[in-house]
Amino acid sequence: MLKKTLLVGSLLLPTLAFAKYEPWNFTLLEGSLIKGNALPNGFGDSEKDFLFEIQGTTRYNLLDLYWFVDRSNIFKNSNLSDKNGVDDNYTYAEFTPRISIDGLTGYDLSVGPINEWFIAYQFDYDNVRGFEWGKNKGIEKHYIGLGNYVTIPQLKYLKFDYFKTNLYARYVDRNYGRNENEWDGYLFNVAYGGTFHKFENGMKLGFSGWLDYDFGAKTNSTNDTHDSLQWQNQIRFFINDNFSVSYTYQINNHFSQVDQFTSNKNNQSYGIHYAIMF
């Protein structure tokens, strides 16, 4: 499966700070074309792929929302082994709304560097049909837990615009036939972004990243693992408020919570992006 390849976050929002609850609103949408090299695959050989991604970030009063949809194999490469059993292109999506607890209660619940708390939810989906043709047997997972925004000290050449964490319990509807229709494991997630340098002509060099650590899952075979780690970091050059280009490197361990084929292979990708804010 593919994972999210970048975070829009506040890289385009240098004047906004993700701090304690305030009733301000914005939406940022972005479309990306991404060339991935040596993509990890727990069920076959490592592959190269072109990916089209749409993602969005919204803050609307209590709501803090991030989502993305990946559409892979857009140039119809029939040799991609991890796309077998999919009628058309492989689609992977995540939807991650969070509701401010500070806003719900009307109290400032900040503690130390943690400046806002959230009720956090995540939904994962893909369209793989590998086990029973005509019936979706891919991924449908639900996560529920607590999230926050964290204040990170600013360095001379490294300014964090946002840093957030989430800790979820996971309920599995579908997971390629593994531990379905039950609670199975946990997910710890970190996401961050910021700025290296702003140029006088308005261009900017920024960074973003995320870490997903799944743990506590039950295993059914010798190739299954209790845990899985993906850690991605991206450097992005902003030509203006709309256009940017990026380089991304991702560390993988037990990708898809298996230890086989290329599930432990790191990968890199290159992207071009167009974003709008309203």
N, C-alpha and C positions, 0 to 999 in steps of 0.2 A: 504494500500500500504506500501511497505518497503521503507525506506530511506537509503541513504548512511550510512555505518556503520563506516567508518574511512576515514582519509586522509593520503596519502603517503607523499605528500609535500616534505619538505626538511629534514625529520627526518634522512634519510640516506645520506644527503648531507651537513655535517657540515661545509665544506669549502666554500660553495656557499652562497651568500647573495642575497635576492630578493630586490635589490635596484634600482636606476635609470637605464634607458635603457643602456644595453651593449650587443654587438653581441656575446653572448656565448650560447652554445647549450647543452642540455642533454635530455634523455628520461629515465623515471623510470617506470617499469611495475611490478605489484604485483598480485599474486593470493592468495585468503584467503578462509578458511573454518571457518564459524562462527556459533556458537550455540546461538540462541536468546531465552531468557526467558521472558514471559509476554509481548509479542509484542502487541502494541496498535492496535486497530481495530475499526474504526468508523462505521462498518457495521455488527459487530458480537462480539463474545466472544474473550477475550485475548487468544493468542495461543503461543505455543512453536514451534520453527522451526529451521531447519538446512539450512544455506544459503551458496552458493558458489559465490564469487565475484571476478571479474577481474577489475582492475583499472589502470590508467596510469596518469603520470604527465610529461609534455613536455615543455621545453622552447627552442624555435628556433627563434632566432632573434626577430622579432616583436611579435611572437606568444607566448602566455602563456596559456597552455591548461591543463585542468583536466577533466577526464571522468571516469565513472564506469558503469558496468553492473552487477546487482544482479540476480542470478538464485536461487529462493527459493524452498523449499519443495523438495530437491534433493533426499530424501529417500521415496518419494511417500506416504506421510501421507494423506489419503483421508478424514480425519476428520478435516482438516484445513478449517474453514468456509470461510476465505477470499480468498481461492484459487478456489472456486466454479466458474464454467463457463470458466475455462481455460483448453484448450485441453491437455496441458502437464504441465510443471512447470510454475510458475508465474515468469515473467521477468520484472524488473524495471531498467531503465537506465537514466543517465543524461550525457549530453555533454556540456561542458562549456568553449568554447574558448574565449580568450580576446586578443585584439590587442593593443599594446603600442602606446598611443598618443604621448608620448615623442619621441619614435622612428620614428613615422610618420612625426612629425614636425621638428625633429632635434634639439629640445630645451629641456633643463632641466626644467620641469614644477613642480618640487618639491616645496611644501609649508609646512613649519613646519615639523611635523612628517610624512607627506605624501610624499613618495619619487618617485612614478611613477603612472601615470594615464593610464587607459585603456578604450577602447570601449568594453563593456562586453555583451555577449550573453549566454543564457542557453536554452537547449531543454530537456524536460522531456517526458518520454514514458513508457507505460506499455502495456501488451498484454491481458488485461481483456476483455471479450466479454459478459458481464453479461446481457445486455438489449435486444439485437437482436442477436440471435444465428447465427454465421457465419459472423457477421459484427463486426469489432473492434470498441467497444464503450468505451474503457478505457481512458487513459490519453495521450494527445498530447498537450503540452503547450510550448509556446515560450516566452522568456524574453529578453528584450533589455534595456541597461542602461549604467552606468558608474561604473568603478571599480578602485581599487588602491592597492598599498602595503603601509603599515604603519610601521614605525620604533617604536618598543616598548623598553623602557629602560630595560637594562639587570640587573637582580637581582643575588645575590650570588648563589642561588640554583634554579634559574628559568631563562633559557636562551631561548628566542624566536628566532627560525630560520626563521619564516615567520609569518606575520599577514596581512590578506587582507580582504577587504570589497567590496561588490557590492550592488548597488541599481538599481532595474529593474522595468519597467512596464511590465505587463503580458498580452499576447494575448492567448486566449484559443481556440484551434481547437476542442479538445474533453476533457471532464471532467465528465464522467459518466452521461452525459445529462444535466449538470448544466452550464448555461451561456456560451454556446458554440458559436464559430465563432464570437467572439467579444473581445475587450479589457476589462479585468476584474481584477482590483486590482494591487497590487505591491508586490515586495519581497525585503526585506533587508537581506543580507547574510554576515556572518562573518566566516572566517576559519583561523586557526592558528595551529602552532606546534612548538616543541622545545625539549629541553633536560633538564632533572633534574640532571643527573650525568653520567659521563663517567668513566669506570673502566680501570685500567691499563692493563688488559688482552684483551681490545678491546670491551668488552660488554658495553651496554649503557641502561640507563633507560630514556625513553622519554615520551612525551605527545603530543596529538593533539586534536582538537575539532572543532566544527562548530555550528553555530546558524542560523536557517532559521525563519524569521518572515514574514508571509504573512499578508497583511492588505488591507483594502479598497475594498474587494470583495462584490458584490451584493448578497443578500440572497433571496431565493425563498420559503423557508419553515421555520417552527419554529425550526428545527434541524440544519439548515445551520448557519454558523457563518461568520462574516466579517473578522475574523483574525484566524491565526494558528501559534503556536510557537513550534519548536523542537530545543532543545539544547543538544548536545551530547559532552561528554568528554571521552577521552580514555587514559589509561596508558599502555605503551608498553615496554616490555623488549626485547632488541635486543641481541640475542645470538651471532650473527656475522653480516656481511654485507648483508646476504641473509635471514636468519631465524629469526623470532620473534614471541612472544606470547603477547596477549593483554586482557585487561578487559575494558569494555565500559559501561557507564551509560548514559541514555538518558531521559531528561525531556520532556514531551509532554503536550500540551494544545490545545484542538480542533484539534487533528490529522485528516488530510484530510478535514479540515474546516467544521467539524460537531461537535455537542455537544450531543453525544449519545453513547450507548454501552460502549466501553473501550477507547474512543478517548482521554481521559485525564489521561490515565494510564502510568506511567513511566516504563521503561524497562531496562534490562541489558543483556549483551552478552559477550561471550568469544571466542577468535579467535586464529588461528595459521596462519602464513603468510610466503610466500616465495617471495622475490623481486630480480629483476635484474636491473642493470643500464647500459645504453650504449649511 
